[in-house]
Amino acid sequence: MYKDNSKVILTYFNFRGRGECIRLLLEDAGIEYEYEGIPSLDYWVKNEKPNRDKYPFCQLPVVSIDGKILAQQDAILRTFARAKGYYGENDEEKSKIDMMAGGIEDLRIQYSNLIYSPEFEAKKDKFMAKWVDRWLFCVNKLLSENNVGQYYLVGKKISFVDFTMFEMLNLLTYLKDSCLEKYPLLQAYMKRIYERPNIKKYLESDRRFKKVNANDNGADPN
């Protein structure tokens, strides 16, 4: 679907949300793209959501590749990953990448439930204790089993799931900045991704949204 000369337009809200890991992959791969920012949820509901041709599931993000519309975060990630070599080197690696993506999505759903809960502050500590502590232990173990944690989540090459993991770990540190203290492997892993030239350039640019979610919960303290 994607070719090196394809015209790519990514449409999402003017905050990081579920569009951020897609942007990280596009940036790292050096894929040129236009960003069509939706100014607010209210604007989206009133003016954009009814356009079923542009939004197949009435959701964002969506991407246009040479005029062909593709929705759903993971479908978008996999499309570019297959085209640019971010989807493992064999079937076993692809299966492990998919497993990791599913594990991240499980936590992302719980994270979203917390962020948009009217009882965010009251529930935050319980979320960290019930979901995050166990999840980080599992992720750290899986990372350590791949080349002793010295590369990426799967194999020796970075894959699309590393960008979803990188963003998820960022989100967790915004909730509790000390949550990775027990996990030096994860800290080194985060630094390894941050230091990739195209990623570092993007993260330090004004193109990266300061706003993390649609509301102010889980904000980036930096």
NUVEX-355739 format. One record per residue: x, y, z of N, C-alpha, C in turn; residue number from 1; residue in one letter. Coordinates in steps of 0.2 Angstrom, whole numbers, plus 5000, padded with zeros to 4 digits. Example, Ala and Ser with C-alpha at 12.3 -4.5 7.8 and 13.67 -1.06 7.14 Angstrom:
<zanus>
ZANU; n.xx; n.yy; n.zz; ca.xx; ca.yy; ca.zz; c.xx; c.yy; c.zz; n; res
ZANU; 5066; 4972; 5039; 5062; 4978; 5039; 5066; 4984; 5039; 1; a
ZANU; 5064; 4989; 5035; 5068; 4995; 5036; 5064; 5000; 5039; 2; s
</zanus>
This chain:
<zanus>
ZANU; n.xx; n.yy; n.zz; ca.xx; ca.yy; ca.zz; c.xx; c.yy; c.zz; n; res
ZANU; 5004; 4994; 5000; 5000; 5000; 5000; 5004; 5006; 5000; 1; m
ZANU; 5009; 5006; 5004; 5014; 5012; 5005; 5020; 5011; 5000; 2; y
ZANU; 5022; 5016; 4996; 5028; 5016; 4992; 5032; 5022; 4994; 3; k
ZANU; 5039; 5021; 4992; 5043; 5027; 4995; 5041; 5034; 4992; 4; d
ZANU; 5037; 5034; 4987; 5035; 5041; 4984; 5028; 5042; 4986; 5; n
ZANU; 5025; 5038; 4990; 5018; 5039; 4992; 5017; 5046; 4996; 6; s
ZANU; 5011; 5049; 4995; 5009; 5055; 4999; 5005; 5052; 5005; 7; k
ZANU; 5008; 5054; 5011; 5005; 5052; 5017; 5002; 5058; 5021; 8; v
ZANU; 4996; 5057; 5023; 4993; 5062; 5027; 4990; 5059; 5034; 9; i
ZANU; 4993; 5061; 5039; 4991; 5058; 5046; 4986; 5063; 5049; 10; l
ZANU; 4980; 5060; 5051; 4975; 5065; 5054; 4974; 5062; 5061; 11; t
ZANU; 4974; 5067; 5066; 4973; 5066; 5073; 4972; 5072; 5076; 12; y
ZANU; 4971; 5072; 5083; 4970; 5078; 5087; 4976; 5081; 5088; 13; f
ZANU; 4976; 5088; 5090; 4982; 5091; 5092; 4984; 5090; 5099; 14; n
ZANU; 4985; 5084; 5100; 4989; 5081; 5106; 4992; 5074; 5104; 15; f
ZANU; 4996; 5072; 5109; 4999; 5066; 5107; 4995; 5059; 5106; 16; r
ZANU; 4992; 5057; 5112; 4987; 5052; 5111; 4989; 5046; 5108; 17; g
ZANU; 4985; 5043; 5104; 4986; 5037; 5100; 4989; 5039; 5093; 18; r
ZANU; 4990; 5045; 5092; 4994; 5047; 5086; 5001; 5047; 5087; 19; g
ZANU; 5004; 5047; 5093; 5011; 5048; 5094; 5015; 5043; 5092; 20; e
ZANU; 5013; 5036; 5093; 5018; 5031; 5091; 5018; 5030; 5083; 21; c
ZANU; 5013; 5032; 5080; 5013; 5032; 5073; 5018; 5038; 5070; 22; i
ZANU; 5018; 5044; 5073; 5023; 5049; 5072; 5030; 5047; 5073; 23; r
ZANU; 5031; 5043; 5079; 5038; 5041; 5080; 5040; 5036; 5075; 24; l
ZANU; 5036; 5032; 5072; 5038; 5027; 5067; 5040; 5031; 5061; 25; l
ZANU; 5035; 5035; 5059; 5036; 5039; 5053; 5042; 5043; 5053; 26; l
ZANU; 5044; 5046; 5059; 5050; 5050; 5060; 5056; 5046; 5059; 27; e
ZANU; 5056; 5041; 5063; 5062; 5036; 5063; 5064; 5034; 5056; 28; d
ZANU; 5058; 5032; 5052; 5059; 5029; 5045; 5061; 5034; 5040; 29; a
ZANU; 5060; 5041; 5042; 5061; 5046; 5037; 5056; 5047; 5032; 30; g
ZANU; 5050; 5045; 5034; 5044; 5045; 5029; 5041; 5052; 5030; 31; i
ZANU; 5041; 5056; 5024; 5038; 5062; 5024; 5030; 5062; 5024; 32; e
ZANU; 5027; 5066; 5028; 5020; 5066; 5029; 5018; 5073; 5031; 33; y
ZANU; 5011; 5074; 5030; 5008; 5080; 5032; 5004; 5078; 5038; 34; e
ZANU; 5003; 5083; 5043; 4999; 5081; 5049; 4993; 5086; 5048; 35; y
ZANU; 4987; 5083; 5048; 4981; 5086; 5048; 4978; 5086; 5056; 36; e
ZANU; 4979; 5091; 5059; 4977; 5092; 5066; 4970; 5094; 5067; 37; g
ZANU; 4966; 5090; 5071; 4959; 5092; 5073; 4959; 5096; 5079; 38; i
ZANU; 4957; 5102; 5079; 4958; 5106; 5085; 4955; 5104; 5092; 39; p
ZANU; 4949; 5100; 5092; 4946; 5098; 5098; 4941; 5093; 5097; 40; s
ZANU; 4940; 5090; 5103; 4935; 5084; 5102; 4928; 5087; 5100; 41; l
ZANU; 4926; 5093; 5102; 4920; 5096; 5100; 4919; 5097; 5093; 42; d
ZANU; 4925; 5100; 5090; 4925; 5101; 5083; 4925; 5095; 5079; 43; y
ZANU; 4928; 5089; 5082; 4928; 5083; 5078; 4921; 5080; 5078; 44; w
ZANU; 4917; 5080; 5084; 4910; 5078; 5084; 4906; 5081; 5079; 45; v
ZANU; 4906; 5088; 5079; 4902; 5092; 5075; 4903; 5092; 5068; 46; k
ZANU; 4910; 5092; 5066; 4911; 5094; 5059; 4915; 5088; 5055; 47; n
ZANU; 4918; 5083; 5059; 4922; 5078; 5055; 4919; 5071; 5056; 48; e
ZANU; 4917; 5069; 5062; 4915; 5062; 5063; 4910; 5060; 5058; 49; k
ZANU; 4905; 5064; 5056; 4900; 5061; 5052; 4902; 5059; 5045; 50; p
ZANU; 4909; 5061; 5043; 4911; 5059; 5037; 4914; 5052; 5036; 51; n
ZANU; 4909; 5048; 5035; 4911; 5040; 5035; 4916; 5038; 5030; 52; r
ZANU; 4916; 5042; 5024; 4921; 5040; 5019; 4928; 5041; 5022; 53; d
ZANU; 4929; 5046; 5026; 4936; 5048; 5028; 4938; 5044; 5035; 54; k
ZANU; 4932; 5043; 5039; 4934; 5040; 5045; 4930; 5033; 5045; 55; y
ZANU; 4932; 5028; 5043; 4929; 5021; 5042; 4926; 5019; 5049; 56; p
ZANU; 4929; 5020; 5055; 4926; 5018; 5061; 4924; 5024; 5065; 57; f
ZANU; 4923; 5030; 5062; 4921; 5036; 5066; 4926; 5037; 5072; 58; c
ZANU; 4933; 5035; 5070; 4938; 5036; 5075; 4944; 5039; 5072; 59; q
ZANU; 4948; 5042; 5076; 4955; 5044; 5075; 4960; 5040; 5079; 60; l
ZANU; 4966; 5039; 5076; 4969; 5042; 5070; 4967; 5038; 5063; 61; p
ZANU; 4968; 5042; 5058; 4967; 5039; 5051; 4973; 5041; 5047; 62; v
ZANU; 4975; 5038; 5042; 4980; 5040; 5038; 4978; 5039; 5030; 63; v
ZANU; 4980; 5044; 5026; 4978; 5043; 5019; 4985; 5042; 5016; 64; s
ZANU; 4985; 5037; 5012; 4991; 5035; 5008; 4989; 5035; 5001; 65; i
ZANU; 4992; 5040; 4997; 4990; 5041; 4990; 4982; 5041; 4989; 66; d
ZANU; 4979; 5044; 4994; 4971; 5045; 4994; 4967; 5039; 4997; 67; g
ZANU; 4971; 5034; 4998; 4967; 5028; 5001; 4967; 5028; 5009; 68; k
ZANU; 4962; 5028; 5012; 4961; 5029; 5019; 4962; 5022; 5023; 69; i
ZANU; 4966; 5023; 5028; 4967; 5017; 5033; 4966; 5020; 5040; 70; l
ZANU; 4962; 5016; 5044; 4960; 5018; 5051; 4964; 5012; 5055; 71; a
ZANU; 4963; 5014; 5062; 4966; 5009; 5067; 4973; 5010; 5068; 72; q
ZANU; 4975; 5012; 5074; 4982; 5013; 5075; 4987; 5007; 5073; 73; q
ZANU; 4985; 5001; 5076; 4990; 4995; 5074; 4990; 4994; 5067; 74; d
ZANU; 4984; 4994; 5063; 4984; 4993; 5056; 4989; 4998; 5052; 75; a
ZANU; 4988; 5004; 5055; 4993; 5010; 5052; 5000; 5008; 5053; 76; i
ZANU; 5002; 5006; 5059; 5009; 5005; 5061; 5011; 4999; 5057; 77; l
ZANU; 5007; 4994; 5057; 5009; 4988; 5053; 5010; 4989; 5045; 78; r
ZANU; 5006; 4993; 5043; 5007; 4995; 5036; 5014; 4998; 5034; 79; t
ZANU; 5016; 5003; 5038; 5022; 5006; 5037; 5028; 5002; 5039; 80; f
ZANU; 5027; 4998; 5044; 5032; 4993; 5047; 5034; 4988; 5042; 81; a
ZANU; 5029; 4985; 5038; 5030; 4980; 5033; 5034; 4983; 5027; 82; r
ZANU; 5032; 4990; 5026; 5035; 4993; 5020; 5042; 4995; 5021; 83; a
ZANU; 5044; 4997; 5028; 5050; 4999; 5029; 5055; 4995; 5034; 84; k
ZANU; 5053; 4989; 5035; 5057; 4984; 5038; 5057; 4985; 5046; 85; g
ZANU; 5051; 4987; 5048; 5050; 4987; 5056; 5046; 4982; 5059; 86; y
ZANU; 5046; 4976; 5055; 5041; 4971; 5058; 5045; 4964; 5058; 87; y
ZANU; 5051; 4964; 5061; 5055; 4958; 5062; 5058; 4955; 5056; 88; g
ZANU; 5062; 4950; 5057; 5066; 4947; 5051; 5063; 4940; 5050; 89; e
ZANU; 5059; 4937; 5053; 5056; 4931; 5052; 5049; 4930; 5055; 90; n
ZANU; 5046; 4924; 5054; 5039; 4923; 5057; 5039; 4923; 5064; 91; d
ZANU; 5044; 4920; 5067; 5044; 4920; 5075; 5045; 4927; 5078; 92; e
ZANU; 5049; 4931; 5075; 5050; 4938; 5077; 5043; 4942; 5076; 93; e
ZANU; 5040; 4941; 5070; 5033; 4944; 5069; 5028; 4942; 5074; 94; k
ZANU; 5028; 4936; 5076; 5023; 4934; 5081; 5025; 4937; 5088; 95; s
ZANU; 5031; 4937; 5090; 5033; 4940; 5096; 5031; 4948; 5096; 96; k
ZANU; 5032; 4951; 5090; 5031; 4958; 5090; 5023; 4959; 5091; 97; i
ZANU; 5019; 4955; 5088; 5012; 4955; 5089; 5010; 4954; 5096; 98; d
ZANU; 5013; 4949; 5099; 5012; 4948; 5106; 5013; 4954; 5111; 99; m
ZANU; 5019; 4957; 5109; 5021; 4963; 5113; 5016; 4969; 5112; 100; m
ZANU; 5014; 4969; 5106; 5009; 4975; 5104; 5002; 4973; 5108; 101; a
ZANU; 5000; 4967; 5108; 4994; 4965; 5112; 4995; 4967; 5120; 102; g
ZANU; 5001; 4965; 5122; 5002; 4967; 5129; 5002; 4974; 5131; 103; g
ZANU; 5004; 4978; 5126; 5004; 4986; 5127; 4997; 4988; 5127; 104; i
ZANU; 4993; 4986; 5122; 4986; 4988; 5121; 4982; 4986; 5127; 105; e
ZANU; 4983; 4980; 5130; 4980; 4979; 5137; 4981; 4984; 5142; 106; d
ZANU; 4987; 4987; 5143; 4988; 4992; 5148; 4985; 4998; 5145; 107; l
ZANU; 4986; 5000; 5139; 4984; 5006; 5136; 4976; 5007; 5137; 108; r
ZANU; 4972; 5002; 5137; 4965; 5002; 5138; 4964; 5004; 5146; 109; i
ZANU; 4968; 5001; 5150; 4967; 5003; 5157; 4969; 5010; 5159; 110; q
ZANU; 4975; 5012; 5155; 4977; 5019; 5156; 4972; 5024; 5154; 111; y
ZANU; 4969; 5023; 5148; 4964; 5027; 5146; 4958; 5028; 5150; 112; s
ZANU; 4956; 5022; 5153; 4950; 5022; 5158; 4952; 5026; 5164; 113; n
ZANU; 4958; 5026; 5166; 4960; 5030; 5172; 4960; 5038; 5170; 114; l
ZANU; 4964; 5039; 5164; 4965; 5046; 5162; 4958; 5050; 5161; 115; i
ZANU; 4953; 5047; 5159; 4947; 5050; 5157; 4941; 5048; 5163; 116; y
ZANU; 4944; 5046; 5168; 4939; 5045; 5174; 4938; 5051; 5178; 117; s
ZANU; 4932; 5053; 5180; 4931; 5059; 5185; 4935; 5058; 5191; 118; p
ZANU; 4937; 5052; 5193; 4940; 5051; 5199; 4948; 5049; 5198; 119; e
ZANU; 4951; 5052; 5193; 4958; 5051; 5191; 4962; 5051; 5197; 120; f
ZANU; 4962; 5057; 5201; 4967; 5057; 5207; 4966; 5052; 5212; 121; e
ZANU; 4960; 5050; 5213; 4959; 5045; 5218; 4961; 5038; 5216; 122; a
ZANU; 4960; 5037; 5209; 4962; 5030; 5207; 4969; 5029; 5204; 123; k
ZANU; 4973; 5034; 5204; 4979; 5034; 5201; 4984; 5029; 5204; 124; k
ZANU; 4984; 5029; 5211; 4989; 5025; 5215; 4987; 5018; 5214; 125; d
ZANU; 4980; 5016; 5214; 4978; 5010; 5213; 4979; 5007; 5207; 126; k
ZANU; 4979; 5011; 5201; 4981; 5009; 5195; 4988; 5007; 5194; 127; f
ZANU; 4992; 5011; 5197; 5000; 5009; 5197; 5001; 5003; 5201; 128; m
ZANU; 4998; 5002; 5207; 4999; 4996; 5210; 4996; 4990; 5207; 129; a
ZANU; 4990; 4990; 5205; 4986; 4984; 5202; 4989; 4982; 5195; 130; k
ZANU; 4990; 4987; 5191; 4992; 4986; 5184; 4999; 4987; 5182; 131; w
ZANU; 5002; 4992; 5184; 5008; 4995; 5181; 5014; 4991; 5184; 132; v
ZANU; 5014; 4989; 5191; 5020; 4986; 5194; 5020; 4979; 5191; 133; d
ZANU; 5015; 4975; 5190; 5016; 4969; 5187; 5018; 4969; 5180; 134; r
ZANU; 5015; 4974; 5176; 5016; 4974; 5169; 5023; 4976; 5168; 135; w
ZANU; 5026; 4981; 5172; 5033; 4983; 5171; 5038; 4977; 5172; 136; l
ZANU; 5036; 4973; 5177; 5040; 4967; 5179; 5040; 4962; 5173; 137; f
ZANU; 5034; 4961; 5170; 5034; 4957; 5164; 5038; 4959; 5158; 138; c
ZANU; 5037; 4966; 5157; 5040; 4969; 5151; 5048; 4969; 5152; 139; v
ZANU; 5050; 4970; 5158; 5057; 4970; 5160; 5060; 4963; 5159; 140; n
ZANU; 5056; 4958; 5161; 5058; 4951; 5160; 5059; 4949; 5152; 141; k
ZANU; 5054; 4951; 5149; 5054; 4949; 5141; 5060; 4953; 5138; 142; l
ZANU; 5061; 4959; 5140; 5067; 4963; 5137; 5073; 4959; 5139; 143; l
ZANU; 5074; 4957; 5145; 5080; 4954; 5147; 5082; 4947; 5144; 144; s
ZANU; 5076; 4944; 5141; 5077; 4938; 5138; 5079; 4939; 5130; 145; e
ZANU; 5079; 4945; 5128; 5081; 4946; 5121; 5088; 4949; 5121; 146; n
ZANU; 5093; 4945; 5120; 5100; 4948; 5120; 5102; 4951; 5126; 147; n
ZANU; 5100; 4949; 5132; 5101; 4951; 5138; 5099; 4959; 5139; 148; v
ZANU; 5094; 4961; 5135; 5091; 4967; 5135; 5095; 4973; 5132; 149; g
ZANU; 5100; 4971; 5128; 5105; 4976; 5125; 5102; 4979; 5118; 150; q
ZANU; 5097; 4976; 5116; 5095; 4979; 5109; 5088; 4981; 5110; 151; y
ZANU; 5083; 4978; 5107; 5076; 4981; 5107; 5071; 4975; 5110; 152; y
ZANU; 5065; 4976; 5109; 5060; 4971; 5112; 5061; 4964; 5109; 153; l
ZANU; 5062; 4964; 5102; 5062; 4958; 5098; 5068; 4958; 5093; 154; v
ZANU; 5072; 4953; 5094; 5078; 4953; 5089; 5083; 4959; 5090; 155; g
ZANU; 5087; 4960; 5085; 5092; 4965; 5086; 5090; 4972; 5083; 156; k
ZANU; 5085; 4972; 5079; 5083; 4978; 5075; 5076; 4981; 5078; 157; k
ZANU; 5076; 4987; 5078; 5070; 4991; 5081; 5064; 4989; 5077; 158; i
ZANU; 5058; 4988; 5080; 5052; 4987; 5076; 5047; 4992; 5078; 159; s
ZANU; 5041; 4992; 5075; 5036; 4996; 5077; 5033; 4996; 5084; 160; f
ZANU; 5034; 4990; 5087; 5031; 4989; 5094; 5036; 4993; 5099; 161; v
ZANU; 5042; 4994; 5097; 5047; 4998; 5101; 5044; 5005; 5102; 162; d
ZANU; 5041; 5008; 5097; 5038; 5015; 5098; 5032; 5015; 5102; 163; f
ZANU; 5028; 5010; 5102; 5022; 5010; 5106; 5024; 5009; 5113; 164; t
ZANU; 5029; 5005; 5114; 5032; 5004; 5121; 5035; 5010; 5124; 165; m
ZANU; 5039; 5013; 5119; 5043; 5019; 5122; 5037; 5024; 5124; 166; f
ZANU; 5032; 5025; 5120; 5027; 5030; 5122; 5023; 5028; 5128; 167; e
ZANU; 5022; 5022; 5129; 5018; 5019; 5135; 5022; 5020; 5141; 168; m
ZANU; 5029; 5019; 5141; 5033; 5020; 5146; 5034; 5027; 5148; 169; l
ZANU; 5034; 5032; 5143; 5034; 5039; 5144; 5027; 5041; 5148; 170; n
ZANU; 5022; 5038; 5146; 5015; 5040; 5149; 5015; 5038; 5157; 171; l
ZANU; 5018; 5032; 5158; 5019; 5029; 5165; 5023; 5034; 5169; 172; l
ZANU; 5029; 5036; 5166; 5033; 5040; 5170; 5030; 5047; 5172; 173; t
ZANU; 5025; 5049; 5168; 5021; 5055; 5169; 5017; 5055; 5175; 174; y
ZANU; 5014; 5049; 5176; 5010; 5047; 5182; 5014; 5046; 5188; 175; l
ZANU; 5020; 5043; 5187; 5024; 5042; 5193; 5031; 5042; 5191; 176; k
ZANU; 5035; 5047; 5192; 5042; 5048; 5189; 5047; 5043; 5191; 177; d
ZANU; 5045; 5039; 5197; 5050; 5035; 5199; 5048; 5027; 5197; 178; s
ZANU; 5044; 5026; 5193; 5041; 5020; 5192; 5046; 5015; 5188; 179; c
ZANU; 5051; 5018; 5185; 5056; 5014; 5182; 5063; 5013; 5186; 180; l
ZANU; 5063; 5016; 5192; 5069; 5015; 5196; 5072; 5008; 5197; 181; e
ZANU; 5067; 5004; 5198; 5069; 4997; 5199; 5072; 4993; 5192; 182; k
ZANU; 5071; 4997; 5187; 5072; 4993; 5180; 5077; 4997; 5176; 183; y
ZANU; 5084; 4996; 5178; 5089; 4999; 5174; 5089; 4997; 5166; 184; p
ZANU; 5087; 4991; 5165; 5087; 4989; 5158; 5082; 4993; 5154; 185; l
ZANU; 5076; 4994; 5157; 5071; 4998; 5154; 5073; 5005; 5153; 186; l
ZANU; 5077; 5008; 5158; 5079; 5015; 5157; 5084; 5015; 5152; 187; q
ZANU; 5089; 5010; 5151; 5093; 5010; 5146; 5090; 5010; 5139; 188; a
ZANU; 5085; 5005; 5139; 5081; 5004; 5133; 5078; 5011; 5130; 189; y
ZANU; 5075; 5015; 5135; 5072; 5021; 5133; 5077; 5026; 5131; 190; m
ZANU; 5083; 5026; 5134; 5088; 5030; 5131; 5090; 5029; 5124; 191; k
ZANU; 5091; 5022; 5123; 5093; 5020; 5117; 5088; 5022; 5111; 192; r
ZANU; 5082; 5022; 5112; 5077; 5024; 5107; 5077; 5032; 5107; 193; i
ZANU; 5078; 5035; 5112; 5078; 5043; 5112; 5084; 5045; 5108; 194; y
ZANU; 5089; 5042; 5109; 5095; 5044; 5105; 5096; 5042; 5098; 195; e
ZANU; 5091; 5039; 5095; 5091; 5038; 5088; 5090; 5044; 5085; 196; r
ZANU; 5094; 5046; 5080; 5095; 5053; 5077; 5088; 5056; 5075; 197; p
ZANU; 5084; 5053; 5071; 5078; 5055; 5069; 5073; 5056; 5075; 198; n
ZANU; 5073; 5051; 5080; 5069; 5052; 5085; 5070; 5058; 5090; 199; i
ZANU; 5077; 5058; 5091; 5079; 5064; 5096; 5077; 5071; 5092; 200; k
ZANU; 5078; 5071; 5086; 5077; 5077; 5082; 5070; 5079; 5083; 201; k
ZANU; 5065; 5074; 5082; 5058; 5075; 5083; 5056; 5077; 5090; 202; y
ZANU; 5059; 5073; 5095; 5057; 5074; 5102; 5059; 5081; 5105; 203; l
ZANU; 5064; 5084; 5102; 5067; 5090; 5104; 5064; 5096; 5100; 204; e
ZANU; 5060; 5094; 5095; 5057; 5100; 5091; 5050; 5102; 5093; 205; s
ZANU; 5048; 5108; 5090; 5042; 5111; 5092; 5036; 5107; 5089; 206; d
ZANU; 5038; 5102; 5085; 5032; 5099; 5081; 5029; 5093; 5086; 207; r
ZANU; 5033; 5092; 5091; 5030; 5087; 5096; 5025; 5091; 5100; 208; r
ZANU; 5019; 5088; 5101; 5014; 5092; 5105; 5016; 5091; 5112; 209; f
ZANU; 5015; 5097; 5116; 5016; 5097; 5123; 5010; 5093; 5127; 210; k
ZANU; 5004; 5094; 5124; 4998; 5091; 5127; 4998; 5084; 5126; 211; k
ZANU; 4997; 5080; 5131; 4998; 5072; 5130; 4991; 5069; 5129; 212; v
ZANU; 4986; 5071; 5132; 4979; 5068; 5131; 4974; 5074; 5130; 213; n
ZANU; 4968; 5072; 5129; 4962; 5077; 5128; 4961; 5081; 5134; 214; a
ZANU; 4962; 5079; 5140; 4962; 5083; 5146; 4968; 5084; 5149; 215; n
ZANU; 4969; 5086; 5155; 4975; 5088; 5158; 4978; 5083; 5162; 216; d
ZANU; 4975; 5077; 5163; 4977; 5071; 5167; 4983; 5068; 5163; 217; n
ZANU; 4988; 5066; 5167; 4994; 5062; 5165; 4998; 5067; 5160; 218; g
ZANU; 4998; 5073; 5162; 5002; 5078; 5158; 5010; 5077; 5159; 219; a
ZANU; 5013; 5079; 5153; 5020; 5079; 5153; 5023; 5084; 5158; 220; d
ZANU; 5027; 5083; 5163; 5029; 5088; 5168; 5035; 5092; 5165; 221; p
ZANU; 5038; 5090; 5159; 5044; 5094; 5157; 5042; 5100; 5153; 222; n
</zanus>
